[in-house]
């Protein structure tokens, strides 16, 4: 359920399509930035739900060339070693955007035992349709909505049979909308509408990435970011590289930090709507307002 003020959009009627059932009470954490088997083992032991590789290279460096963002050097050949380290979670991969070699790429990933596949950066409905046609129900499918043209088609995207989840990617989405602070999108009418449509279709909605709980050293205190998830009814996020700090996973107690993360998410999930709105107001004071629809 999305908490907040009423939308002025027409009510959305969810299409009747096939997708996997999900537990709306469980917050799904995904880690995709380390190919080190030792790190993957610790992440799995800590209870991170999905762990794997970021294989997206096509177009990403050009899109984010003026940002201090990370472009992966992961390779499919690293998957067998990672798969051996995962006992509790699921093996995950972010693929390349749809391209001439997508079918071969996805087939190889499924052959490697990847259980969750995320499609990044697309603008049309045809691209994710092609994605789920190739996957053909053999893995959980996640659409990473990170362009304004894709966001504008959210009602069509949730109508694609075989799409299991929607994840709003804040960095590229903010670039496509010319929004200076990507976090401000979390309070925008656009994201509220996306959340409403996704929930109306009975799907998991995930947003961006999160750092460690109660970390006030960041430009935006992480607890304020955490508070936005229940307000949007979002039940998933990427684990950001900032989660582990400059020292990496060996510098923190990963099990304890993941537990604290889940405790703070649960805290905000238990708060009433008026308290979530108050947290939204404090968040806006930090990031600025965003009226993008």
C-alpha positions as CSV (number, residue, x, y, z in Angstrom):
1,X,0.0,0.0,0.0
2,X,1.3,3.5,-0.9
3,X,0.8,6.0,1.9
4,X,0.4,9.7,1.0
5,X,-1.9,12.1,-0.6
6,X,-4.5,11.0,-3.2
7,X,-3.4,10.9,-6.8
8,X,-5.1,12.9,-9.5
9,X,-4.6,10.2,-12.1
10,X,-7.4,7.8,-13.2
11,X,-7.6,4.6,-11.2
12,X,-5.5,1.8,-12.7
13,X,-7.0,-1.6,-13.3
14,X,-4.5,-4.4,-13.1
15,X,-4.4,-6.8,-16.1
16,X,-4.8,-10.5,-15.5
17,X,-1.4,-12.0,-16.4
18,X,0.9,-14.7,-15.2
19,X,3.6,-13.9,-12.7
20,X,5.3,-15.4,-9.7
21,X,3.7,-14.9,-6.2
22,X,5.8,-12.9,-3.7
23,X,5.8,-12.3,0.0
24,X,5.0,-8.6,0.5
25,X,6.2,-8.7,4.1
26,X,9.8,-9.6,3.2
27,X,12.2,-6.9,2.1
28,X,14.5,-8.3,-0.6
29,X,18.1,-7.3,-0.6
30,X,20.2,-7.7,-3.7
31,X,24.0,-7.4,-4.0
32,X,25.6,-7.3,-7.5
33,X,28.9,-5.5,-7.2
34,X,31.4,-8.2,-5.9
35,X,32.6,-11.2,-7.8
36,X,34.9,-12.3,-4.9
37,X,33.7,-15.7,-3.7
38,X,34.7,-15.0,-0.1
39,X,32.6,-11.8,-0.1
40,X,29.7,-13.6,-1.7
41,X,29.9,-16.3,1.0
42,X,29.8,-13.7,3.8
43,X,26.9,-11.9,2.0
44,X,25.0,-15.2,1.8
45,X,25.6,-16.0,5.4
46,X,24.4,-12.6,6.4
47,X,21.0,-13.2,4.7
48,X,21.3,-11.1,1.6
49,X,18.6,-12.6,-0.7
50,X,20.1,-12.3,-4.1
51,X,23.8,-12.2,-4.9
52,X,25.6,-12.2,-8.2
53,X,27.1,-10.2,-11.1
54,X,26.5,-7.0,-12.9
55,X,27.1,-7.8,-16.6
56,X,25.7,-4.6,-17.9
57,X,28.3,-2.8,-20.1
58,X,26.5,-1.8,-23.3
59,X,25.9,1.9,-23.2
60,X,26.3,2.4,-19.5
61,X,29.7,4.2,-19.4
62,X,28.4,6.7,-22.0
63,X,25.2,7.4,-20.1
64,X,26.9,7.9,-16.8
65,X,30.2,9.5,-18.1
66,X,30.0,12.6,-15.9
67,X,29.1,10.7,-12.8
68,X,31.4,8.9,-10.3
69,X,29.5,5.7,-10.7
70,X,30.8,2.2,-10.9
71,X,30.9,0.3,-14.2
72,X,31.3,-3.4,-13.7
73,X,34.1,-5.6,-15.0
74,X,32.3,-8.8,-14.2
75,X,32.4,-11.8,-16.5
76,X,30.1,-14.8,-16.9
77,X,33.0,-17.1,-16.3
78,X,32.9,-16.0,-12.6
79,X,29.4,-17.5,-12.0
80,X,30.3,-21.1,-11.2
81,X,32.6,-20.0,-8.3
82,X,29.9,-17.7,-7.0
83,X,27.2,-20.4,-7.3
84,X,29.3,-22.7,-5.1
85,X,29.3,-20.0,-2.3
86,X,25.5,-19.4,-2.2
87,X,23.6,-21.7,0.1
88,X,20.7,-19.5,1.3
89,X,20.1,-16.8,-1.3
90,X,19.6,-16.9,-5.1
91,X,22.1,-16.4,-7.8
92,X,21.4,-13.1,-9.6
93,X,22.6,-11.3,-12.7
94,X,21.9,-7.9,-14.3
95,X,22.1,-8.5,-18.0
96,X,22.9,-6.1,-20.8
97,X,20.1,-4.2,-22.3
98,X,18.3,-6.0,-25.2
99,X,20.7,-6.4,-28.1
100,X,21.5,-8.7,-30.9
101,X,23.2,-11.2,-28.6
102,X,20.5,-11.2,-25.8
103,X,19.2,-14.6,-26.5
104,X,22.6,-16.3,-26.3
105,X,23.5,-14.2,-23.2
106,X,20.4,-15.1,-21.3
107,X,20.6,-18.8,-22.3
108,X,24.1,-19.0,-21.0
109,X,23.2,-17.3,-17.7
110,X,20.3,-19.7,-17.2
111,X,22.6,-22.6,-18.0
112,X,24.9,-21.3,-15.2
113,X,22.0,-21.6,-12.8
114,X,21.1,-17.9,-12.5
115,X,17.7,-17.8,-10.7
116,X,17.0,-14.0,-10.9
117,X,17.6,-11.9,-14.0
118,X,17.3,-8.1,-14.2
119,X,16.9,-6.2,-17.5
120,X,18.4,-2.7,-17.4
121,X,17.8,0.4,-19.5
122,X,15.0,0.1,-22.0
123,X,12.6,2.6,-23.4
124,X,9.9,0.5,-25.2
125,X,7.5,-2.3,-24.2
126,X,8.9,-4.5,-26.9
127,X,12.3,-4.8,-25.2
128,X,11.1,-6.3,-21.9
129,X,8.6,-8.4,-23.9
130,X,11.6,-9.9,-25.8
131,X,13.4,-10.4,-22.4
132,X,10.6,-12.4,-20.8
133,X,10.0,-14.4,-24.1
134,X,13.6,-15.5,-23.9
135,X,13.6,-16.3,-20.2
136,X,10.3,-18.2,-20.7
137,X,9.6,-18.7,-17.0
138,X,12.9,-20.2,-16.2
139,X,14.0,-17.4,-13.8
140,X,12.5,-14.6,-11.8
141,X,12.4,-11.5,-14.1
142,X,13.0,-8.0,-12.8
143,X,12.6,-4.9,-15.0
144,X,14.9,-2.0,-14.0
145,X,13.0,1.1,-15.0
146,X,15.6,3.8,-15.4
147,X,14.4,6.0,-18.3
148,X,11.5,8.4,-18.4
149,X,10.1,6.8,-21.5
150,X,9.9,3.5,-19.7
151,X,8.4,5.0,-16.6
152,X,5.7,6.6,-18.7
153,X,4.8,3.1,-19.9
154,X,4.5,1.6,-16.4
155,X,0.9,0.4,-17.0
156,X,1.9,-1.4,-20.1
157,X,5.0,-2.9,-18.4
158,X,3.0,-4.5,-15.6
159,X,0.7,-6.0,-18.3
160,X,3.5,-8.1,-19.8
161,X,2.9,-11.7,-18.8
162,X,6.1,-13.1,-17.3
163,X,7.3,-9.9,-15.7
164,X,7.7,-10.6,-12.0
165,X,9.0,-7.4,-10.4
166,X,9.7,-3.8,-11.1
167,X,12.7,-1.9,-9.8
168,X,13.0,1.9,-10.1
169,X,16.6,2.8,-10.9
170,X,17.2,6.2,-9.6
171,X,20.5,7.2,-11.2
172,X,19.7,6.8,-14.8
173,X,16.0,7.8,-14.3
174,X,17.1,11.1,-12.8
175,X,19.5,11.7,-15.7
176,X,16.7,11.1,-18.2
177,X,14.5,13.5,-16.3
178,X,17.2,16.1,-15.8
179,X,16.7,15.9,-12.0
180,X,19.8,17.0,-10.1
181,X,19.4,14.8,-7.0
182,X,18.3,11.3,-7.7
183,X,17.0,10.8,-4.2
184,X,14.4,13.5,-4.7
185,X,12.6,11.2,-7.1
186,X,11.6,9.2,-4.1
187,X,9.1,11.9,-3.1
188,X,7.9,12.6,-6.7
189,X,4.4,12.0,-8.0
190,X,6.1,9.9,-10.7
191,X,7.4,7.3,-8.2
192,X,4.2,7.3,-6.2
193,X,2.3,6.5,-9.4
194,X,4.7,3.8,-10.4
195,X,4.3,2.2,-6.9
196,X,0.5,2.4,-7.1
197,X,0.5,0.7,-10.5
198,X,2.9,-2.0,-9.6
199,X,1.1,-2.8,-6.3
200,X,-2.2,-2.8,-8.2
201,X,-0.8,-5.5,-10.5
202,X,0.2,-7.6,-7.5
203,X,3.9,-7.2,-8.0
204,X,7.0,-6.4,-5.9
205,X,8.2,-2.9,-6.3
206,X,11.8,-2.1,-5.4
207,X,13.7,1.2,-5.5
208,X,17.3,2.2,-5.8
209,X,19.9,1.1,-3.3
210,X,20.5,1.5,0.4
211,X,23.5,2.0,2.7
212,X,24.0,0.9,6.3
213,X,21.3,1.6,8.8
214,X,21.5,4.7,11.0
215,X,24.6,6.0,9.0
216,X,24.6,9.8,9.6
217,X,28.0,10.2,7.9
218,X,26.3,10.2,4.5
219,X,25.0,13.4,2.8
220,X,21.5,12.1,3.4
221,X,21.1,10.2,6.7
222,X,20.3,6.6,5.8
223,X,17.4,6.4,8.2
224,X,15.6,9.1,6.2
225,X,16.1,7.1,3.1
226,X,14.9,3.9,4.8
227,X,11.7,5.7,5.8
228,X,10.7,6.3,2.2
229,X,10.4,2.6,1.4
230,X,7.3,1.7,3.5
231,X,5.6,5.0,2.4
232,X,6.0,3.8,-1.2
233,X,5.2,0.2,-0.3
234,X,8.6,-0.7,-1.7
235,X,9.9,-4.1,-0.5
236,X,13.3,-4.3,-2.2
237,X,16.6,-2.5,-2.8
238,X,20.1,-3.0,-4.0
239,X,22.9,-3.1,-1.4
240,X,25.0,-0.1,-2.3
241,X,28.8,-0.1,-2.3
242,X,28.6,2.5,0.5
243,X,27.0,-0.1,2.7
244,X,30.4,-1.6,3.3
245,X,32.2,1.7,3.7
246,X,35.7,2.5,2.3
247,X,37.2,-0.6,3.9
248,X,35.0,-3.2,2.2
249,X,33.2,-6.1,3.7
250,X,36.1,-7.1,5.9
251,X,35.8,-3.8,7.8
252,X,32.3,-4.5,9.2
253,X,30.3,-7.2,10.8
254,X,28.1,-8.0,7.7
255,X,25.7,-10.2,9.6
256,X,25.1,-7.6,12.3
257,X,24.7,-4.8,9.7
258,X,22.2,-6.7,7.6
259,X,20.2,-7.5,10.7
260,X,20.2,-3.8,11.7
261,X,19.1,-2.9,8.2
262,X,16.2,-5.3,8.4
263,X,15.3,-4.0,11.8
264,X,15.1,-0.4,10.7
265,X,13.1,-1.3,7.6
266,X,10.7,-3.2,9.9
267,X,10.5,-0.2,12.2
268,X,9.4,2.1,9.4
269,X,7.0,-0.5,8.1
270,X,5.3,-0.5,11.5
271,X,4.8,3.3,11.6
272,X,1.5,5.0,10.9
273,X,0.9,7.0,7.7
274,X,1.1,10.4,9.5
275,X,4.6,9.5,10.8
276,X,5.7,8.4,7.3
277,X,4.5,11.7,5.9
278,X,6.4,13.6,8.6
279,X,9.6,11.6,7.6
280,X,8.9,12.5,4.0
281,X,8.8,16.2,4.9
282,X,12.2,15.9,6.7
283,X,13.6,14.0,3.7
284,X,12.5,16.8,1.3
285,X,14.3,19.3,3.5
286,X,17.5,17.4,2.7
287,X,17.0,16.6,-1.0
288,X,14.7,19.3,-2.2
289,X,11.2,18.9,-3.7
290,X,10.5,17.0,-6.9
291,X,7.2,17.6,-8.8
292,X,8.0,15.3,-11.8
293,X,5.0,13.3,-12.8
